[in-house]
Amino acid sequence: MEAASLLVGDIGGTNVRFALASAGVERPRLESVMQLRCAEFPGLAEAALHFLERSEARRPQQALLAVAAPVTGDRVRITNNPWTFSVGTTADALGLSLRVVNDFAAVSRALPLLRGEELAPIGPLPSSRSSPRQVYAVLGPGTGLGVSGLIAEGGGMTVIESEGGHMDFAPIDATEAEVLRLVAERHGRVSAERLVSGMGIVNVYHALCEIAGRPSQADSAEQVAVLAERDPEGLAAQALDRVCAMLGSFAGDIALAFGAWQGVFLHGGVAQKLLPRLQRGAFRQRFETKGRHAPLMRAVPTQLILHPQAGLLGAAAMGLQAASSR
C-alpha cells in the first residue's frame, strides 16, 4: 500500500484525534497526527474534513475510525458528546470507504505493538502465564470508562468490544456505599463510569464534601487535582485516592470477567495523571482482593499504557490488516 493510505481517528467524549497511517516495518506509521476539541465542530464529518483539508498528503481512499460508543449498525451516537452520525453518510461526505469500531477495541489491538518503554508497571510485575491462549483486558477512565479485551491464539488475534464501564458500581466499604447513595440521589442508577472516570473524580469529591459537611471548592477533575496538590491530606486528595482504589476493584472485576490472566492494561490521560497515586496507593491491593481468587489475581500483571496515540496505532493496525486481506 502507498504511504499515508489510511485515515485513522480516535473519537472520544472530549477530544478527537486523526492521523494518516501507512504500513511500517514493525508497526504502522502514524503521520500528521492532529488533536481537535469535539465541541469546536458540529459533527464527526466536519472534524474529519478539517483534518483532511490541512493534510499535505494525497487524500486516502479508506478510513477506520474508533469511537467512544457501541457500534451496532449504521447509526452511531458518541456516548459522552452530542455527535450522532451515519456511517454511510459520513463515508459519502468524506469520499472514502469507512469502517467504524469501538475506541477501546482499537486500543486492545495496539497491545502487541507496544514497546517496553511504552508501558509502566503498577505494582509488582509477575511473569505472564504461559498459555496457547493469551487473554488481556484494557480499561481506561477518561470522559467515560472504556473496557475491551484481546485474545491471542493460534497466531491470530480477536478483539473483544464491550461497554463494561456501564456495569453497576459495586461499593466495597461504608464510605463508598454512602458515596453511591448520594450520587444515586442526583443521577438515579450509578454505573462504574459515573465514579471511575474524569467526571467520577468530581462526583466522588462532591460526595466526600457532603459526607464531611464541608462546601465543595471544585467542579472539574482539573480543579480537584489542584486542590489535592495544595492539601495532600484534604478531601480532594482523598477523592483522588478513592477513585484509584475504586479503579483497582473494577479492574480486578474485569480481569475475572474476561479471564485476563495475562494482564490488565490501563489507558488514557486520566490514568496517566493518576499514575503516582496508582503506584503507591490502594489500586493493586483492591485489584487483588477477590476472596478465594486472591492468589490468582496476585499473578496478573497490571500496567499503564504510555504511548500517546495507542488508539490511533490500534486503529491503523486494524485498518491496514483489513485492507491487505482484500
C-alpha positions in Angstrom: 0.0 0.0 0.0 1.1 3.6 -0.6 2.3 5.8 2.2 -0.4 7.6 4.2 -3.0 5.5 2.5 -5.4 5.2 5.5 -7.2 7.8 7.6 -7.5 6.8 11.2 -9.3 8.5 14.0 -9.8 8.2 17.8 -13.0 9.9 18.8 -13.7 10.4 22.5 -16.2 12.4 24.5 -14.0 15.5 24.7 -11.3 15.2 22.0 -10.9 13.7 18.6 -7.5 12.7 17.1 -6.7 12.0 13.5 -3.7 10.7 11.6 -2.6 9.3 8.3 -1.3 5.7 8.6 0.8 3.5 6.5 2.5 0.1 6.9 5.8 0.2 8.7 8.5 -2.4 9.4 7.4 -3.4 12.9 4.2 -1.5 13.3 2.1 1.1 11.4 3.5 4.6 10.9 1.4 7.5 12.0 1.9 10.9 10.3 0.2 14.3 10.6 -1.3 13.5 14.0 -3.8 16.2 15.0 -5.9 16.6 18.1 -9.1 18.7 18.0 -11.8 19.6 20.5 -15.1 17.9 19.7 -17.0 20.9 20.9 -15.5 23.0 18.1 -17.2 21.0 15.4 -20.9 20.2 14.7 -20.1 16.6 13.9 -17.6 14.0 13.0 -17.6 14.6 9.3 -16.8 18.3 9.7 -13.9 17.5 12.1 -12.5 14.8 9.7 -12.8 17.2 6.7 -11.0 19.9 8.7 -8.1 17.4 9.3 -8.0 16.2 5.6 -8.0 19.8 4.2 -5.0 20.6 6.3 -3.1 17.5 5.4 -0.4 17.8 2.7 -0.6 14.1 1.7 -2.8 12.8 -1.0 -6.3 12.1 0.3 -6.7 8.5 1.4 -9.4 6.2 -0.1 -10.0 4.3 3.2 -10.6 5.2 6.8 -11.0 3.4 10.1 -12.4 5.5 12.9 -12.5 4.3 16.6 -15.3 5.9 18.5 -16.3 6.0 22.2 -19.6 4.3 21.6 -21.1 0.9 20.9 -21.1 0.2 17.2 -24.1 -2.0 16.3 -25.2 -0.6 12.9 -25.2 2.4 10.6 -26.3 4.9 13.3 -23.7 5.7 15.9 -24.1 8.0 18.9 -21.0 9.1 20.8 -21.7 8.3 24.4 -20.3 11.4 26.1 -20.7 14.1 23.5 -23.6 15.2 21.2 -22.3 13.7 18.0 -24.6 11.3 16.2 -23.7 10.1 12.7 -24.5 7.6 10.0 -21.5 5.5 8.9 -22.7 5.5 5.3 -23.5 9.3 5.1 -20.1 10.1 6.7 -18.3 7.9 4.2 -20.0 9.8 1.3 -19.2 13.1 2.9 -15.5 12.2 3.2 -15.4 10.4 -0.2 -13.8 7.2 1.0 -14.5 3.7 2.3 -15.2 3.9 6.1 -15.2 1.3 8.9 -16.1 2.3 12.4 -15.1 0.3 15.6 -15.3 0.9 19.3 -12.4 3.1 20.6 -11.1 0.6 23.2 -11.3 -2.2 20.7 -8.6 -0.2 18.8 -6.5 0.2 22.0 -6.7 -3.6 22.6 -5.4 -4.2 19.0 -2.4 -2.0 19.8 -1.2 -4.1 22.8 1.1 -6.5 20.8 2.6 -3.4 19.1 3.7 -1.6 22.3 7.3 -1.5 23.3 8.6 -1.9 26.8 9.3 1.8 27.4 5.7 2.5 26.4 4.4 0.7 29.4 4.6 1.5 33.1 4.1 -1.2 35.8 1.6 -0.7 38.5 2.6 -2.8 41.4 4.8 -5.9 41.0 5.2 -7.3 37.5 4.9 -11.1 37.8 5.7 -13.2 34.8 2.8 -13.6 32.5 1.3 -17.1 32.5 2.4 -19.2 29.5 -0.6 -20.4 27.6 -1.5 -21.1 24.0 -4.5 -18.8 24.6 -3.5 -15.4 25.9 -6.2 -13.1 27.2 -5.7 -9.4 28.0 -8.1 -6.6 29.2 -7.8 -2.9 28.7 -9.7 -0.2 30.6 -9.4 3.5 30.8 -11.0 6.3 32.8 -11.4 9.4 30.7 -14.5 11.3 29.9 -16.1 7.9 30.4 -14.8 4.5 31.2 -13.8 2.3 28.3 -13.4 -1.5 28.5 -12.2 -4.1 25.9 -10.2 -7.3 25.6 -7.8 -9.1 23.3 -7.4 -12.8 22.7 -4.2 -14.0 21.1 -4.4 -17.7 20.0 -3.0 -19.7 17.1 -1.2 -16.8 15.5 -4.4 -14.7 15.3 -5.9 -12.0 17.4 -9.5 -11.4 18.4 -10.6 -8.1 19.8 -13.5 -8.1 22.4 -15.6 -5.0 22.2 -17.6 -4.1 25.4 -19.5 -1.4 27.2 -18.2 -2.7 30.6 -17.9 0.8 32.0 -21.7 0.9 32.2 -22.0 -2.0 34.7 -23.4 -1.2 38.1 -20.9 0.3 40.6 -20.2 -2.0 43.5 -19.1 -0.3 46.8 -16.6 -2.0 48.9 -16.9 -0.2 52.3 -19.3 2.1 54.2 -17.8 5.3 52.7 -18.3 4.0 49.1 -21.8 2.9 50.0 -22.6 6.4 51.2 -20.9 7.9 48.1 -23.1 5.6 46.0 -26.3 6.7 47.8 -25.5 10.4 47.4 -24.6 10.1 43.7 -27.7 8.0 43.1 -29.9 10.8 44.6 -28.7 13.0 41.7 -28.4 10.6 38.9 -30.5 7.5 39.6 -28.7 4.4 38.5 -24.9 4.7 39.2 -22.6 2.9 36.8 -18.9 2.3 37.3 -18.3 5.1 34.8 -20.2 7.6 37.0 -17.5 7.2 39.7 -14.4 5.8 37.9 -13.7 8.5 35.3 -12.9 12.2 34.9 -16.5 13.1 35.8 -16.3 10.4 38.5 -13.5 12.3 40.3 -15.8 15.3 40.6 -18.7 13.1 41.8 -16.6 11.4 44.4 -15.2 14.7 45.6 -18.6 16.3 45.9 -19.9 13.3 47.8 -17.0 13.3 50.2 -17.5 17.0 50.9 -21.2 16.4 51.6 -20.3 13.5 54.0 -17.8 15.7 55.8 -20.3 18.7 55.9 -17.9 20.9 54.0 -18.5 23.1 50.9 -17.2 21.9 47.6 -14.5 24.0 46.1 -14.1 22.3 42.7 -16.3 21.5 39.8 -13.8 19.8 37.4 -11.3 17.0 37.7 -8.6 19.5 37.0 -9.7 21.7 39.9 -9.8 18.7 42.2 -6.2 17.9 41.2 -5.1 21.4 42.0 -6.7 21.3 45.4 -5.1 17.9 46.1 -1.7 19.4 45.3 -2.3 22.2 47.8 -3.5 20.0 50.6 -2.3 16.3 50.3 -4.4 15.4 53.3 -7.6 17.2 52.2 -10.8 15.9 50.7 -9.6 16.5 47.1 -6.6 14.2 47.7 -8.9 11.7 49.4 -11.2 11.8 46.4 -8.3 11.0 44.0 -7.1 8.2 46.2 -10.6 6.8 46.5 -11.1 6.8 42.7 -7.7 5.0 42.3 -9.0 2.3 44.8 -12.3 2.0 43.0 -10.4 1.6 39.7 -8.4 -1.2 41.3 -11.6 -3.1 42.3 -13.2 -2.5 38.9 -10.0 -3.6 37.1 -9.9 -6.8 39.1 -13.6 -7.5 38.3 -12.8 -7.1 34.6 -9.9 -9.5 34.9 -12.2 -12.0 36.5 -14.9 -11.5 33.9 -12.6 -11.7 30.9 -10.3 -14.3 32.3 -7.5 -11.9 31.5 -4.8 -13.8 33.3 -2.0 -12.5 31.0 -2.5 -8.9 32.0 -4.7 -5.8 32.5 -3.7 -2.5 30.9 -4.9 1.0 31.9 -5.1 3.6 29.2 -5.9 7.3 28.9 -5.0 10.7 30.2 -6.8 10.4 33.5 -4.9 7.2 34.4 -1.6 8.8 33.3 -2.1 11.8 35.6 -3.0 9.4 38.4 0.0 7.1 37.9 1.9 8.1 41.1 -1.2 7.5 43.2 -2.0 4.3 41.4 1.6 3.0 42.1 1.7 4.0 45.8 -2.0 3.7 46.7 -4.7 1.1 47.1 -5.1 0.2 43.4 -3.2 -3.0 43.5 -4.4 -4.1 46.9 -8.0 -3.7 45.7 -7.2 -5.4 42.4 -6.0 -8.5 44.3 -8.7 -8.6 47.0 -11.0 -11.0 45.3 -11.7 -13.6 48.1 -10.8 -17.1 47.2 -9.3 -15.9 43.9 -6.8 -13.5 45.6 -3.8 -15.9 44.8 -4.9 -16.0 41.1 -5.1 -12.2 41.0 -1.7 -11.7 42.5 -0.2 -13.3 39.4 -2.0 -11.0 37.0 0.2 -8.0 35.9 -1.2 -4.5 35.7 0.4 -1.9 33.6 -0.3 1.6 32.3 0.0 2.4 28.5 2.2 5.4 28.0 2.0 5.5 24.2 0.3 8.9 23.5 -1.6 7.6 20.5 -2.4 3.9 21.3 -5.9 4.2 19.9 -4.7 5.5 16.6 -2.0 2.9 16.5 -4.5 0.1 17.0 -6.9 1.6 14.5 -4.1 1.7 11.9 -3.3 -2.0 12.6 -6.9 -3.0 12.2 -7.4 -0.9 9.0 -4.2 -1.9 7.3 -4.8 -5.6 8.1 -8.3 -5.4 6.6 -7.0 -3.6 3.5 -4.2 -6.1 2.9 -6.6 -9.0 3.1 -8.9 -7.7 0.3 
